[in-house]
Amino acid sequence: MAELVEEEKEEEEAPIEQEDEKKPKRLMPVLIAIPVVAILAFFLVTKVVNPRLAPLADDVSVVDDTVIAEEAESVIWQLGTEVTNLSGEKKLRFIKIAVSLELASPLIEERVEKGRERLGDVFLTILSSKTFEEMKSPDGKREFKEELKENFTSELNLVEGDIRRIYFGDFIIQ
């Protein structure tokens, strides 16, 4: 009888040992698969996906280099700050604007500097003819910049494009 009890104990312990042995065997393929998948993903990204994206990055840098080269040639020239009355108002309104010009090259800067007084006069004449309604909207400011650009170009006998942009540093209406 003691032998039977021992055999039953051995039989009960045997399936537990077999189940414990099966768990590491099931876990082993998972542990091997994870690093293999990670290595495959790394090579897929570095060897397949990345080379396909490299030409796109090169194109962007070429575009960026061109833009930087164009901006490097240009010069910012400051006309100055002016304060004047706006036109057509029953109530007096003052405007204060600081104006800068982006010139296409340093060679143009010399011509513009010689015409500083003429540009100041053109600027004040155009500015004082503007109303509050014209100057308060973004479209009005854009039109004013274009008008200044055209008049400055003609006043100094410049070629269209010599003045690239006009910037307002201060823009205060009171």
MDTraj code that builds the backbone (N, CA, C; nanometers):
import mdtraj as md
import numpy as np

residues = "MET ALA GLU LEU VAL GLU GLU GLU LYS GLU GLU GLU GLU ALA PRO ILE GLU GLN GLU ASP GLU LYS LYS PRO LYS ARG LEU MET PRO VAL LEU ILE ALA ILE PRO VAL VAL ALA ILE LEU ALA PHE PHE LEU VAL THR LYS VAL VAL ASN PRO ARG LEU ALA PRO LEU ALA ASP ASP VAL SER VAL VAL ASP ASP THR VAL ILE ALA GLU GLU ALA GLU SER VAL ILE TRP GLN LEU GLY THR GLU VAL THR ASN LEU SER GLY GLU LYS LYS LEU ARG PHE ILE LYS ILE ALA VAL SER LEU GLU LEU ALA SER PRO LEU ILE GLU GLU ARG VAL GLU LYS GLY ARG GLU ARG LEU GLY ASP VAL PHE LEU THR ILE LEU SER SER LYS THR PHE GLU GLU MET LYS SER PRO ASP GLY LYS ARG GLU PHE LYS GLU GLU LEU LYS GLU ASN PHE THR SER GLU LEU ASN LEU VAL GLU GLY ASP ILE ARG ARG ILE TYR PHE GLY ASP PHE ILE ILE GLN".split()
xyz = np.array([
    [0.0813, -0.1172, 0.0000],
    [0.0000, 0.0000, 0.0000],
    [0.0869, 0.1253, 0.0000],
    [0.1897, 0.1208, 0.0706],
    [0.2816, 0.2331, 0.0719],
    [0.3404, 0.2542, -0.0659],
    [0.3603, 0.1402, -0.1352],
    [0.4126, 0.1526, -0.2707],
    [0.3135, 0.2224, -0.3614],
    [0.1863, 0.1940, -0.3468],
    [0.0806, 0.2560, -0.4265],
    [0.0739, 0.4054, -0.4004],
    [0.0852, 0.4422, -0.2775],
    [0.0794, 0.5831, -0.2422],
    [0.1984, 0.6554, -0.3047],
    [0.3168, 0.5949, -0.3014],
    [0.4346, 0.6570, -0.3610],
    [0.4195, 0.6685, -0.5116],
    [0.3640, 0.5640, -0.5764],
    [0.3445, 0.5686, -0.7216],
    [0.2465, 0.6777, -0.7603],
    [0.1428, 0.6965, -0.6828],
    [0.0451, 0.8018, -0.7113],
    [0.1103, 0.9393, -0.6983],
    [0.1947, 0.9541, -0.5969],
    [0.2643, 1.0815, -0.5792],
    [0.3552, 1.1097, -0.6982],
    [0.4245, 1.0045, -0.7450],
    [0.5138, 1.0227, -0.8587],
    [0.4358, 1.0599, -0.9843],
    [0.3189, 0.9957, -1.0022],
    [0.2356, 1.0250, -1.1189],
    [0.1829, 1.1680, -1.1133],
    [0.1466, 1.2141, -0.9922],
    [0.0975, 1.3510, -0.9776],
    [0.2090, 1.4509, -1.0033],
    [0.3308, 1.4228, -0.9589],
    [0.4436, 1.5121, -0.9782],
    [0.4910, 1.5117, -1.1228],
    [0.4796, 1.4045, -1.1922],
    [0.5261, 1.3917, -1.3304],
    [0.4544, 1.4894, -1.4235],
    [0.3192, 1.5015, -1.4229],
    [0.2554, 1.5966, -1.5128],
    [0.2921, 1.7404, -1.4806],
    [0.3142, 1.7719, -1.3547],
    [0.3532, 1.9077, -1.3177],
    [0.4900, 1.9381, -1.3767],
    [0.5834, 1.8450, -1.3677],
    [0.7164, 1.8635, -1.4241],
    [0.7082, 1.8773, -1.5751],
    [0.6201, 1.7976, -1.6379],
    [0.6075, 1.8043, -1.7834],
    [0.5505, 1.9401, -1.8262],
    [0.4533, 1.9920, -1.7514],
    [0.3963, 2.1222, -1.7844],
    [0.5017, 2.2316, -1.7674],
    [0.5847, 2.2240, -1.6599],
    [0.6916, 2.3208, -1.6382],
    [0.7942, 2.3149, -1.7505],
    [0.8232, 2.1956, -1.7999],
    [0.9175, 2.1811, -1.9096],
    [0.8590, 2.2376, -2.0396],
    [0.7277, 2.2321, -2.0609],
    [0.6630, 2.2811, -2.1823],
    [0.6634, 2.4344, -2.1867],
    [0.6491, 2.5009, -2.0714],
    [0.6455, 2.6471, -2.0667],
    [0.7736, 2.7090, -2.1223],
    [0.8916, 2.6680, -2.0786],
    [1.0118, 2.7266, -2.1382],
    [1.0234, 2.6944, -2.2869],
    [0.9778, 2.5792, -2.3285],
    [0.9836, 2.5439, -2.4700],
    [0.8914, 2.6344, -2.5518],
    [0.7764, 2.6744, -2.4977],
    [0.6842, 2.7648, -2.5675],
    [0.7393, 2.9082, -2.5683],
    [0.8048, 2.9450, -2.4636],
    [0.8580, 3.0794, -2.4487],
    [0.9832, 3.1021, -2.5336],
    [1.0586, 2.9985, -2.5579],
    [1.1843, 3.0087, -2.6317],
    [1.1645, 3.0641, -2.7737],
    [1.0683, 3.0192, -2.8542],
    [1.0513, 3.0764, -2.9889],
    [1.0134, 3.2254, -2.9849],
    [0.9380, 3.2647, -2.8855],
    [0.8998, 3.4046, -2.8729],
    [1.0229, 3.4892, -2.8418],
    [1.1052, 3.4403, -2.7515],
    [1.2264, 3.5126, -2.7154],
    [1.3235, 3.5232, -2.8332],
    [1.3258, 3.4267, -2.9188],
    [1.4114, 3.4303, -3.0374],
    [1.3491, 3.5198, -3.1451],
    [1.2178, 3.5171, -3.1599],
    [1.1489, 3.5927, -3.2655],
    [1.1582, 3.7437, -3.2441],
    [1.1523, 3.7896, -3.1223],
    [1.1533, 3.9340, -3.0958],
    [1.2823, 3.9998, -3.1471],
    [1.4006, 3.9530, -3.1120],
    [1.5216, 4.0176, -3.1665],
    [1.5343, 4.0020, -3.3181],
    [1.4905, 3.8873, -3.3705],
    [1.4983, 3.8655, -3.5159],
    [1.4103, 3.9669, -3.5879],
    [1.2901, 3.9899, -3.5407],
    [1.1998, 4.0879, -3.6008],
    [1.2577, 4.2286, -3.5884],
    [1.3164, 4.2594, -3.4739],
    [1.3763, 4.3915, -3.4541],
    [1.4922, 4.4137, -3.5508],
    [1.5763, 4.3141, -3.5690],
    [1.6893, 4.3257, -3.6617],
    [1.6401, 4.3402, -3.8048],
    [1.5399, 4.2615, -3.8420],
    [1.4829, 4.2734, -3.9772],
    [1.4209, 4.4113, -4.0001],
    [1.3519, 4.4637, -3.9009],
    [1.2914, 4.5970, -3.9136],
    [1.3996, 4.7025, -3.9289],
    [1.5074, 4.6918, -3.8536],
    [1.6184, 4.7870, -3.8628],
    [1.6769, 4.7868, -4.0043],
    [1.7065, 4.6693, -4.0571],
    [1.7639, 4.6617, -4.1914],
    [1.6652, 4.7071, -4.2981],
    [1.5383, 4.6780, -4.2791],
    [1.4375, 4.7228, -4.3739],
    [1.4332, 4.8750, -4.3797],
    [1.4347, 4.9385, -4.2655],
    [1.4298, 5.0850, -4.2616],
    [1.5577, 5.1457, -4.3163],
    [1.6738, 5.0952, -4.2745],
    [1.7995, 5.1575, -4.3153],
    [1.8386, 5.1267, -4.4592],
    [1.8050, 5.0115, -4.5091],
    [1.8495, 4.9727, -4.6433],
    [1.7441, 4.9926, -4.7515],
    [1.6168, 4.9892, -4.7161],
    [1.5119, 4.9996, -4.8176],
    [1.4398, 5.1342, -4.8122],
    [1.3890, 5.1709, -4.6968],
    [1.3084, 5.2926, -4.6853],
    [1.3954, 5.4172, -4.6905],
    [1.5024, 5.4226, -4.6131],
    [1.5868, 5.5411, -4.6055],
    [1.6485, 5.5803, -4.7406],
    [1.7029, 5.4878, -4.8196],
    [1.7568, 5.5287, -4.9499],
    [1.6506, 5.5881, -5.0426],
    [1.5280, 5.5451, -5.0298],
    [1.4213, 5.6021, -5.1124],
    [1.3883, 5.7449, -5.0707],
    [1.4071, 5.7782, -4.9427],
    [1.3798, 5.9124, -4.8938],
    [1.4982, 6.0068, -4.9145],
    [1.6171, 5.9552, -4.9312],
    [1.7365, 6.0381, -4.9451],
    [1.7276, 6.1355, -5.0624],
    [1.6808, 6.0946, -5.1816],
    [1.6707, 6.1930, -5.2899],
    [1.5768, 6.3081, -5.2566],
    [1.4705, 6.2816, -5.1812],
    [1.3801, 6.3887, -5.1419],
    [1.4512, 6.4873, -5.0509],
    [1.5304, 6.4381, -4.9586],
    [1.6041, 6.5266, -4.8690],
    [1.7059, 6.6086, -4.9465],
    [1.7700, 6.5499, -5.0471],
    [1.8661, 6.6245, -5.1285],
    [1.7976, 6.7371, -5.2040],
    [1.6784, 6.7114, -5.2584],
    [1.6059, 6.8151, -5.3308],
    [1.5714, 6.9315, -5.2391],
    [1.5313, 6.9021, -5.1175],
    [1.4943, 7.0068, -5.0239],
    [1.6149, 7.0927, -4.9921],
    [1.7295, 7.0301, -4.9704],
    [1.8473, 7.1088, -4.9358],
    [1.8912, 7.1954, -5.0532],
    [1.8731, 7.1477, -5.1758],
    [1.9071, 7.2294, -5.2910],
    [1.8171, 7.3512, -5.2952],
    [1.6890, 7.3294, -5.2712],
    [1.5960, 7.4420, -5.2686],
    [1.6345, 7.5377, -5.1573],
    [1.6653, 7.4837, -5.0396],
    [1.7035, 7.5683, -4.9271],
    [1.8316, 7.6454, -4.9578],
    [1.9304, 7.5807, -5.0214],
    [2.0549, 7.6490, -5.0562],
    [2.0293, 7.7633, -5.1527],
    [1.9374, 7.7412, -5.2484],
    [1.9055, 7.8456, -5.3447],
    [1.8424, 7.9645, -5.2739],
    [1.7496, 7.9372, -5.1857],
    [1.6840, 8.0454, -5.1128],
    [1.7854, 8.1203, -5.0279],
    [1.8724, 8.0478, -4.9601],
    [1.9727, 8.1123, -4.8771],
    [2.0674, 8.1953, -4.9638],
    [2.1051, 8.1434, -5.0798],
    [2.1947, 8.2175, -5.1681],
    [2.1287, 8.3460, -5.2159],
    [1.9998, 8.3397, -5.2503],
    [1.9295, 8.4593, -5.2951],
    [1.9217, 8.5619, -5.1827],
    [1.8918, 8.5179, -5.0619],
    [1.8804, 8.6098, -4.9503],
    [2.0163, 8.6677, -4.9131],
    [2.1225, 8.5904, -4.9326],
    [2.2552, 8.6393, -4.8983],
    [2.2947, 8.7557, -4.9890],
    [2.2485, 8.7561, -5.1133],
    [2.2808, 8.8636, -5.2056],
    [2.2030, 8.9905, -5.1729],
    [2.0856, 8.9768, -5.1186],
    [2.0020, 9.0934, -5.0930],
    [2.0529, 9.1735, -4.9737],
    [2.0092, 9.2994, -4.9683],
    [2.0511, 9.3912, -4.8637],
    [1.9264, 9.4569, -4.8067],
    [1.9206, 9.4705, -4.6749],
    [1.8106, 9.5435, -4.6120],
    [1.8594, 9.6862, -4.5859],
    [1.7872, 9.7829, -4.6398],
    [1.8220, 9.9240, -4.6267],
    [1.7067, 9.9939, -4.5560],
    [1.7384, 10.0701, -4.4522],
    [1.6344, 10.1355, -4.3725],
    [1.6161, 10.2801, -4.4160],
    [1.4936, 10.3102, -4.4539],
    [1.4604, 10.4483, -4.4887],
    [1.4460, 10.5309, -4.3624],
    [1.3858, 10.4762, -4.2608],
    [1.3691, 10.5462, -4.1343],
    [1.2255, 10.5386, -4.0857],
    [1.1976, 10.6139, -3.9794],
    [1.0651, 10.6177, -3.9190],
    [1.0035, 10.7540, -3.9453],
    [0.8785, 10.7547, -3.9849],
    [0.8075, 10.8797, -4.0127],
    [0.6770, 10.8829, -3.9346],
    [0.6388, 11.0020, -3.8916],
    [0.5114, 11.0245, -3.8240],
    [0.4389, 11.1327, -3.9018],
    [0.3126, 11.1081, -3.9350],
    [0.2334, 11.2070, -4.0088],
    [0.0849, 11.1867, -3.9800],
    [0.0034, 11.2809, -4.0284],
    [-0.1423, 11.2712, -4.0158],
    [-0.1960, 11.1872, -4.1306],
    [-0.3047, 11.1176, -4.1032],
    [-0.3752, 11.0477, -4.2104],
    [-0.4761, 11.1427, -4.2728],
    [-0.5090, 11.1184, -4.3970],
    [-0.5984, 11.2046, -4.4725],
    [-0.7449, 11.1697, -4.4449],
    [-0.8324, 11.2703, -4.4679],
    [-0.9762, 11.2480, -4.4710],
    [-1.0430, 11.2162, -4.3398],
    [-0.9889, 11.2506, -4.2309],
    [-1.0502, 11.2202, -4.1023],
    [-1.0971, 11.3485, -4.0352],
    [-1.2175, 11.3443, -3.9798],
    [-1.2639, 11.4576, -3.9000],
    [-1.1822, 11.4628, -3.7712],
    [-1.1618, 11.3461, -3.7170],
    [-1.0784, 11.3345, -3.5977],
    [-0.9348, 11.3143, -3.6467],
    [-0.8425, 11.3883, -3.5930],
    [-0.7032, 11.3742, -3.6349],
    [-0.6496, 11.2375, -3.5958],
    [-0.5905, 11.1706, -3.6927],
    [-0.5257, 11.0414, -3.6669],
    [-0.3818, 11.0519, -3.7122],
    [-0.2945, 11.0010, -3.6289],
    [-0.1526, 11.0004, -3.6599],
    [-0.1102, 10.8584, -3.6935],
    [-0.0103, 10.8484, -3.7802],
    [0.0468, 10.7184, -3.8123],
    [0.1977, 10.7281, -3.8003],
    [0.2553, 10.6240, -3.7429],
    [0.4006, 10.6150, -3.7297],
    [0.4428, 10.4844, -3.7961],
    [0.5335, 10.4961, -3.8942],
    [0.5790, 10.3783, -3.9679],
    [0.7309, 10.3831, -3.9832],
    [0.7958, 10.2719, -3.9557],
    [0.9376, 10.2528, -3.9864],
    [0.9442, 10.1658, -4.1116],
    [1.0159, 10.2133, -4.2130],
    [1.0191, 10.1439, -4.3417],
    [1.1603, 10.0961, -4.3737],
    [1.1682, 9.9722, -4.4211],
    [1.2939, 9.9153, -4.4696],
    [1.2689, 9.8551, -4.6071],
    [1.3700, 9.8619, -4.6914],
    [1.3610, 9.8057, -4.8264],
    [1.4559, 9.6874, -4.8375],
    [1.4107, 9.5815, -4.8999],
    [1.5001, 9.4709, -4.9332],
    [1.5449, 9.4934, -5.0766],
    [1.6738, 9.5192, -5.0929],
    [1.7302, 9.5476, -5.2241],
    [1.7925, 9.4215, -5.2819],
    [1.7877, 9.4088, -5.4136],
    [1.8338, 9.2872, -5.4802],
    [1.9845, 9.2655, -5.4673],
    [2.0631, 9.3729, -5.4559],
    [2.2075, 9.3555, -5.4436],
    [2.2694, 9.4747, -5.3720],
    [2.3902, 9.4579, -5.3211],
    [2.4597, 9.5690, -5.2552],
    [2.4892, 9.6850, -5.3505],
    [2.4996, 9.6581, -5.4795],
    [2.5265, 9.7638, -5.5768],
    [2.4128, 9.8662, -5.5824],
    [2.2926, 9.8215, -5.5620],
    [2.1758, 9.9105, -5.5662],
    [2.1714, 9.9981, -5.4417],
    [2.2254, 9.9486, -5.3323],
    [2.2215, 10.0220, -5.2057],
    [2.2833, 10.1613, -5.2196],
    [2.3909, 10.1713, -5.2958],
    [2.4578, 10.3002, -5.3155],
    [2.3653, 10.4006, -5.3842],
    [2.2947, 10.3559, -5.4874],
    [2.2013, 10.4444, -5.5589],
    [2.0855, 10.4861, -5.4700],
    [2.0365, 10.3910, -5.3909],
    [1.9234, 10.4192, -5.3025],
    [1.9658, 10.5182, -5.1941],
    [2.0841, 10.5003, -5.1401],
    [2.1338, 10.5902, -5.0363],
    [2.1464, 10.7332, -5.0886],
    [2.1914, 10.7491, -5.2118],
    [2.2023, 10.8827, -5.2711],
    [2.0658, 10.9484, -5.2878],
    [1.9606, 10.8678, -5.3041],
    [1.8255, 10.9206, -5.3232],
    [1.7416, 10.9188, -5.1966],
    [1.8052, 10.9077, -5.0801],
    [1.7345, 10.8969, -4.9521],
    [1.6322, 11.0092, -4.9340],
    [1.6687, 11.1334, -4.9586],
    [1.5784, 11.2479, -4.9383],
    [1.4589, 11.2407, -5.0331],
    [1.4840, 11.2041, -5.1555],
    [1.3733, 11.1913, -5.2527],
    [1.2779, 11.0802, -5.2111],
    [1.3331, 10.9675, -5.1652],
    [1.2474, 10.8566, -5.1198],
    [1.1661, 10.8974, -4.9981],
    [1.2265, 10.9710, -4.9065],
    [1.1538, 11.0193, -4.7888],
    [1.0375, 11.1077, -4.8275],
    [1.0598, 11.1946, -4.9270],
    [0.9534, 11.2830, -4.9747],
    [0.8405, 11.2031, -5.0399],
    [0.8760, 11.1079, -5.1251],
    [0.7748, 11.0232, -5.1904],
    [0.6962, 10.9467, -5.0849],
    [0.7668, 10.8919, -4.9879],
    [0.7027, 10.8150, -4.8820],
    [0.6017, 10.9001, -4.8050],
    [0.6428, 11.0201, -4.7608],
    [0.5522, 11.1069, -4.6842],
    [0.4340, 11.1538, -4.7688],
    [0.4567, 11.1826, -4.8938],
    [0.3485, 11.2273, -4.9819],
    [0.2417, 11.1191, -4.9970],
    [0.2859, 10.9982, -5.0222],
    [0.1903, 10.8870, -5.0389],
    [0.1235, 10.8554, -4.9057],
    [0.2003, 10.8499, -4.7986],
    [0.1461, 10.8152, -4.6675],
    [0.0412, 10.9152, -4.6212],
    [0.0689, 11.0431, -4.6386],
    [-0.0256, 11.1443, -4.5905],
    [-0.1530, 11.1498, -4.6744],
    [-0.1536, 11.0879, -4.7907],
    [-0.2752, 11.0835, -4.8735],
    [-0.3658, 10.9660, -4.8364],
    [-0.3183, 10.8778, -4.7517],
    [-0.3950, 10.7585, -4.7130],
    [-0.4904, 10.7892, -4.5985],
    [-0.6027, 10.7177, -4.5997],
    [-0.7008, 10.7313, -4.4915],
    [-0.6839, 10.6171, -4.3919],
    [-0.7469, 10.6332, -4.2760],
    [-0.7438, 10.5297, -4.1735],
    [-0.8031, 10.3995, -4.2274],
    [-0.9118, 10.4099, -4.3007],
    [-0.9790, 10.2916, -4.3554],
    [-0.8874, 10.2153, -4.4502],
    [-0.8101, 10.2865, -4.5299],
    [-0.7184, 10.2212, -4.6237],
    [-0.6036, 10.1521, -4.5507],
    [-0.5575, 10.2092, -4.4425],
    [-0.4375, 10.1600, -4.3756],
    [-0.4634, 10.0560, -4.2669],
    [-0.5881, 10.0410, -4.2249],
    [-0.6129, 9.9491, -4.1129],
    [-0.6227, 9.8021, -4.1565],
    [-0.6536, 9.7763, -4.2818],
    [-0.6702, 9.6374, -4.3257],
    [-0.5396, 9.5806, -4.3815],
    [-0.5228, 9.4496, -4.3727],
    [-0.4037, 9.3867, -4.4321],
    [-0.3929, 9.4121, -4.5824],
    [-0.5071, 9.4106, -4.6520],
    [-0.5039, 9.4379, -4.7961],
    [-0.4597, 9.5810, -4.8240],
    [-0.5044, 9.6748, -4.7408],
    [-0.4637, 9.8138, -4.7563],
    [-0.3136, 9.8313, -4.7365],
    [-0.2587, 9.7621, -4.6393],
    [-0.1137, 9.7684, -4.6148],
    [-0.0373, 9.7078, -4.7320],
    [-0.0877, 9.5966, -4.7845],
    [-0.0235, 9.5310, -4.8983],
    [-0.0236, 9.6237, -5.0205],
    [-0.1379, 9.6879, -5.0456],
    [-0.1471, 9.7809, -5.1585],
    [-0.0542, 9.9003, -5.1384],
    [-0.0447, 9.9485, -5.0151],
    [0.0440, 10.0600, -4.9836],
    [0.1895, 10.0221, -5.0111],
    [0.2291, 9.9023, -4.9727],
    [0.3657, 9.8547, -4.9989],
    [0.3928, 9.8498, -5.1489],
    [0.2975, 9.7981, -5.2250],
    [0.3147, 9.7913, -5.3710],
    [0.3256, 9.9307, -5.4318],
    [0.2432, 10.0226, -5.3844],
    [0.2477, 10.1603, -5.4340],
    [0.3833, 10.2238, -5.4022],
    [0.4335, 10.2015, -5.2814],
    [0.5656, 10.2533, -5.2453],
    [0.6740, 10.1934, -5.3347],
    [0.6670, 10.0652, -5.3546],
    [0.7678, 9.9964, -5.4357],
    [0.7720, 10.0519, -5.5777],
    [0.6554, 10.0685, -5.6385],
    [0.6479, 10.1228, -5.7745],
    [0.7013, 10.2659, -5.7798],
    [0.6612, 10.3501, -5.6841],
    [0.7043, 10.4896, -5.6842],
    [0.8530, 10.5041, -5.6523],
    [0.9041, 10.4238, -5.5608],
    [1.0469, 10.4282, -5.5302],
    [1.1291, 10.3857, -5.6521],
    [1.0837, 10.2811, -5.7196],
    [1.1545, 10.2318, -5.8383],
    [1.1593, 10.3386, -5.9469],
    [1.0463, 10.4044, -5.9712],
    [1.0441, 10.5069, -6.0763],
    [1.1214, 10.6323, -6.0333],
    [1.1164, 10.6695, -5.9070],
    [1.1863, 10.7900, -5.8591],
    [1.3375, 10.7779, -5.8754],
    [1.3910, 10.6577, -5.8525],
    [1.5357, 10.6373, -5.8605],
    [1.5805, 10.5758, -5.9931],
    [1.4860, 10.5620, -6.0872],
    [1.5147, 10.4999, -6.2178],
    [1.5769, 10.3607, -6.2017],
    [1.5185, 10.2826, -6.1127],
    [1.5630, 10.1455, -6.0914],
    [1.4869, 10.0520, -6.1842],
    [1.5358, 9.9314, -6.1947],
    [1.4693, 9.8285, -6.2736],
    [1.3732, 9.7544, -6.1816],
    [1.2602, 9.7109, -6.2375],
    [1.1655, 9.6339, -6.1573],
    [1.2364, 9.5106, -6.1018],
    [1.2228, 9.4885, -5.9729],
    [1.2898, 9.3766, -5.9067],
    [1.4114, 9.4197, -5.8272],
    [1.4599, 9.5431, -5.8508],
    [1.5714, 9.5931, -5.7697],
    [1.5288, 9.6091, -5.6241],
    [1.4048, 9.6489, -5.6039],
    [1.3478, 9.6519, -5.4688],
    [1.2607, 9.5271, -5.4584],
    [1.3070, 9.4323, -5.3800],
    [1.2342, 9.3045, -5.3697],
    [1.1106, 9.3158, -5.2829],
    [1.1271, 9.3707, -5.1642],
    [1.0152, 9.3804, -5.0690],
    [1.0288, 9.5074, -4.9883],
    [0.9164, 9.5466, -4.9299],
    [0.9156, 9.6591, -4.8357],
    [0.8644, 9.6043, -4.7037],
    [0.9337, 9.6402, -4.5969],
    [0.8973, 9.5937, -4.4632],
    [0.8617, 9.7118, -4.3755],
    [0.7624, 9.6909, -4.2886],
    [0.7261, 9.7907, -4.1875],
    [0.7777, 9.7395, -4.0532],
    [0.8652, 9.8177, -3.9908],
    [0.9155, 9.7810, -3.8578],
    [0.8159, 9.8218, -3.7504],
    [0.7772, 9.9491, -3.7525],
    [0.6725, 9.9997, -3.6634],
    [0.5537, 10.0317, -3.7502],
    [0.4376, 10.0081, -3.6972],
    [0.3150, 10.0479, -3.7679],
    [0.2123, 10.0790, -3.6614],
    [0.2043, 10.2079, -3.6276],
    [0.1148, 10.2500, -3.5191],
    [0.0212, 10.3572, -3.5716],
    [-0.1074, 10.3358, -3.5538],
    [-0.2079, 10.4370, -3.5888],
    [-0.2761, 10.4777, -3.4585],
    [-0.2873, 10.6108, -3.4388],
    [-0.3496, 10.6592, -3.3157],
    [-0.4538, 10.7636, -3.3487],
])
top = md.Topology()
chain = top.add_chain()
for i, resn in enumerate(residues, 1):
    res = top.add_residue(resn, chain, resSeq=i)
    for name in ("N", "CA", "C"):
        top.add_atom(name, md.element.get_by_symbol(name[0]), res)
traj = md.Trajectory(xyz[None], top)
